[in-house]
Amino acid sequence: MHAAEMKSYFKGSELAQMSDGTYCIIRPLGLVKGGKGLRHHETLLTLNAKGFASKFIQVLRHVAELFQNRGVGKTPQARIARAHER
């Protein structure tokens, strides 16, 4: 993720302790109908080893996809053909 994407990704987020005792960074998504003030949320990052590892893998996959889409690491066909001619 680029810095600008990361900034917007965590915009409006807040730290919350979940019912199982773990801490998470969440983004509130609004009220739940009939929920008496309870809010629906999206968990952005769980603050434990498993949560950090999961987010790190997600970022690595995103970076790998960016490199693949840009053609980084690919050898153009013209260079391959020239290499076989030699």
N, C-alpha and C positions, 0 to 999 in steps of 0.2 A: 504494500500500500504506500502511496505517496503521502507526503506530509499533509497536503491539502485534503486528501481523502480521509486520512486518519483523524484530522481535526473535525470534519463534518460527521465522521462515524461516531465519535464520542460526544457530539454536541447535544446538550440537554440531558446527559446521562447523570446518574447519581449512584452512590455507594449504598448497598442495602445488605442487611443480614437476612439470609434465607431461613426457613423454618428448620432446616437440618443443621444450622449453625455455621454454614459456610458464608463467606462474603462474596458478593458479586457486584459488578458494575452493570447497571440495568438502564434501559431507556423506557420511560413510561409511554404507553400507547393510548392511554385514555381510560375512561370509566367502563366497567363491565355492566351491562344492562341488568338491573335488579341486584347489583352487587353491594348496595349500601356503602358506596364510597370506595370499594376495593378497586384497584387499578390493574389493568392488564399490562404486562411488560415483556420486553425482549431482553434476554440475558446476552450482554455483549462480551463479557469476560468473567469467568469464575476464578477467583483469587486463590488458587491452590495449584499444586504441581501438575495435576491432570488438566486443569483448565488452561494453564500457560502452554503446556505441550500441544494441546489441541489447537490453540490460536496460532502458535508458531508453525505448525504443519499447514494450517489454512493459508497463512501468509506465504509460505514456501511454494505451495501449489499455485497461488495467484501469481507470484513472480515467475514461476516456470511457464505458466500459460502466457504471460506477457512476452517472455523471450521467444516462445514458440510462435506466437502470432507475428512478431517482428522479424522472424527469420534468423535470429541469432543462433549460431551453431549449425546452420544449414550451409552446405557448400553449393554454390550455383552450378547448374548443369554444364555451363560452358567450361568451368574450371575442371570439372570431372572429366569431360571429353578431352581437354588438353592434356591432362595427366595420363590418360590411357594411350594417347598418341606417342608419348615419349618412350 
